[in-house]
Amino acid sequence: MRPTRTNCLLIGLLAGLTALDFALRDRGGDARTIGRLATEFYRDKAARAQLVRGDERMELQRSAEGAWSLPEHHGYSASARTVDEILTALTSLTTLDLVSLDASTHGEYGLAQDALAIEVWDEDGQRVIGLLQGAEVSGGGASYVRLMGADAVYRAARLRPIQLDPRFWLDVQWMTYPEALVSRIELSGTALAESRTLVRDPDTVDTWRREGGERIGVAPIKNHLRALRSLFVESVRGRVDAGAPVGATLLSVELELIDGRHFSASIMTDPSGAEGVLGRRGSDDPFIVEFGKSSWQAVLASAERLLE
């Protein structure tokens, strides 16, 4: 069968489009390779990190056991969750979302002098990443970044703006005991009218009583345990030797768990005479921390209810 005129036109059109496609491909630039932005950085290599913006700075150090601490805050523990999120975000940086190659646009993305400088070193002291973080991307959840010494700007999808406020980095939850396992509470201190010991009846969930005495309601017990867990560290005031006195003890709490573990804490006046209260977890804990006044008032009120 001879091809019709229409078929010949369609074949000619197809051939022309094919030729045009090949021609355009030949004239195009080289394809951009997509890969990891910081090729030498892996989270398990990170041993020390420093973040600087202007006069603000934050340093983090990893111990041999893998825990992170804040050397400039007396070596107090860093928030494992915060460190984990940021290391994961740094590991996942890629060259996919290229925004600009023009150095003159750095100011538009917050990547000029006001950028946050992030540097991480491995155990051998070799820098494995040097990064600048700029403004937050419109819509949140991401930021603009560029490698130090490079012009290319990228959108970092999982890297939110990093704060240098110590409260962003500190492990702020002071006591982390499981409330359901507490079986004994001992309270004392100058802020209370008297000392008191409360015990939970063996093999019960919520039957509490004064030691050797009458039964008490479970609601005040739960209130107090919750208030203690809600004491959040505002700042780290310093380190002291084991057993060294700090200030007058306003409230001392000793907790015993059904599995035999013990948690102890003391809340004290500031020996310098400043307002606010200080805390120490047991006499062997070297760290002296400071709490907000409102959280201390909540703990005191809950302790006083246990004396009613």
Residue pairs with C-beta under 8 A, 6 or more apart in sequence:
3 11
32 95
32 98
33 95
34 94
34 95
34 96
35 94
35 95
36 93
36 94
36 95
37 93
37 94
37 95
37 145
37 147
37 154
38 90
38 93
38 128
38 129
38 131
38 147
40 128
40 129
41 90
41 91
41 120
41 128
41 129
42 91
42 128
43 87
43 88
43 90
43 91
45 122
45 123
45 128
46 62
46 87
46 120
46 121
46 122
46 128
47 61
47 62
47 121
47 122
47 123
48 59
48 60
48 61
48 62
48 120
48 121
49 59
49 60
49 118
49 119
49 120
49 121
50 57
50 58
50 59
50 60
50 117
50 118
50 119
50 120
51 57
51 58
51 59
51 116
51 117
51 118
51 119
51 162
51 164
52 116
52 117
53 114
53 115
53 116
53 117
53 164
54 114
56 164
57 72
57 164
58 70
58 72
58 164
58 166
58 169
59 70
59 71
59 72
60 68
60 69
60 70
60 71
60 78
60 83
60 169
61 68
61 69
61 70
61 71
61 75
62 68
63 69
67 77
67 80
68 77
68 78
68 80
68 83
69 75
69 76
69 77
69 78
70 76
70 77
70 78
70 166
70 169
70 170
70 236
73 166
73 170
73 235
73 236
74 236
74 238
74 239
74 287
75 239
76 170
76 171
76 233
76 236
76 287
76 289
77 170
77 171
78 169
78 170
78 171
79 168
79 169
79 170
79 171
79 172
80 171
82 168
82 169
83 169
86 159
86 162
88 158
89 156
89 158
89 159
89 160
90 118
90 120
90 129
90 131
90 159
92 157
92 158
93 131
93 145
93 154
93 156
93 159
94 154
95 152
95 154
96 154
97 154
97 155
97 156
97 157
98 152
98 153
98 154
99 109
99 144
99 153
99 154
99 155
100 109
100 152
100 153
101 151
101 152
101 153
102 151
103 151
105 153
106 112
106 134
106 146
106 151
106 153
109 134
109 135
109 144
109 153
110 134
110 135
110 144
111 132
111 133
111 134
111 135
111 144
111 145
111 146
111 153
115 132
115 133
115 134
116 132
116 133
116 134
116 161
116 162
116 164
117 130
117 131
117 132
117 148
118 129
118 130
118 131
118 132
118 133
118 162
119 127
119 129
119 130
119 131
119 148
120 127
120 128
120 129
121 127
121 128
122 128
130 147
130 148
130 149
131 145
131 146
131 147
131 148
132 145
132 146
132 147
132 148
133 143
133 144
133 145
133 156
133 159
133 161
133 162
134 143
134 144
134 145
134 146
134 153
135 143
135 144
135 161
136 142
136 143
136 160
136 161
137 143
137 144
137 155
140 160
141 157
141 158
141 160
142 155
142 156
142 157
142 158
142 159
142 160
143 155
143 156
143 159
143 160
143 161
144 153
144 154
144 155
144 156
145 153
145 154
145 156
145 159
146 152
146 153
146 154
162 168
166 235
166 236
167 233
167 234
167 235
170 233
170 235
170 236
171 233
172 232
172 233
173 229
173 232
173 233
174 231
174 232
174 233
174 265
174 279
174 281
174 289
174 291
175 228
175 229
175 231
175 263
175 265
175 281
176 229
177 225
177 229
177 255
177 257
177 261
177 263
178 257
179 222
179 225
179 226
179 229
181 257
181 258
181 259
181 261
182 200
182 225
182 255
182 256
182 257
183 199
183 200
183 256
183 257
183 258
184 197
184 198
184 199
184 200
184 254
184 255
184 256
185 197
185 198
185 199
185 221
185 224
185 225
185 253
185 254
185 255
185 306
186 195
186 196
186 197
186 198
186 252
186 253
186 254
186 255
187 195
187 196
187 197
187 198
187 251
187 252
187 253
187 303
187 306
187 307
188 195
188 196
188 249
188 251
188 252
189 249
189 250
189 251
189 252
189 266
189 267
190 248
190 249
190 250
191 250
191 251
191 300
191 303
192 251
192 303
192 304
192 307
193 304
193 307
194 307
196 210
196 306
196 307
197 210
197 211
198 208
198 209
198 210
198 211
198 216
198 221
198 306
199 208
199 209
199 211
200 206
200 207
200 208
201 207
201 208
201 209
206 218
206 221
207 215
207 218
208 215
208 216
208 217
208 218
208 221
209 215
209 216
210 216
216 306
220 302
220 305
220 306
220 308
221 306
223 302
223 305
224 299
224 302
224 303
224 305
224 306
226 302
227 295
227 298
227 299
227 301
227 302
228 253
228 265
228 299
228 302
230 295
230 298
230 299
231 279
231 291
231 295
231 296
231 299
232 291
232 292
232 295
233 279
233 289
233 290
233 291
234 276
234 289
234 290
234 291
234 292
235 289
235 290
236 287
236 288
236 289
236 290
237 278
237 288
237 289
237 290
238 287
238 288
239 286
239 287
239 288
240 246
240 280
240 286
240 288
241 286
242 283
242 284
242 286
243 283
243 284
246 266
246 268
246 271
246 278
246 280
246 288
247 268
247 269
247 270
247 271
247 278
248 268
248 269
249 266
249 267
249 268
250 267
250 268
250 269
250 277
250 300
251 266
251 267
251 299
251 300
251 303
252 264
252 265
252 266
252 267
253 264
253 265
253 266
253 303
254 262
254 263
254 264
255 262
255 263
255 264
256 262
257 263
263 281
263 282
264 281
264 282
264 283
265 279
265 280
265 281
265 282
266 279
266 280
266 282
267 277
267 278
267 279
267 291
267 296
267 299
268 277
268 278
268 279
268 280
269 277
269 278
270 276
270 277
270 278
270 290
275 293
276 290
276 291
276 292
276 293
277 290
277 291
277 293
277 296
278 288
278 289
278 290
278 291
279 288
279 289
279 290
279 291
280 287
280 288
280 289
281 287
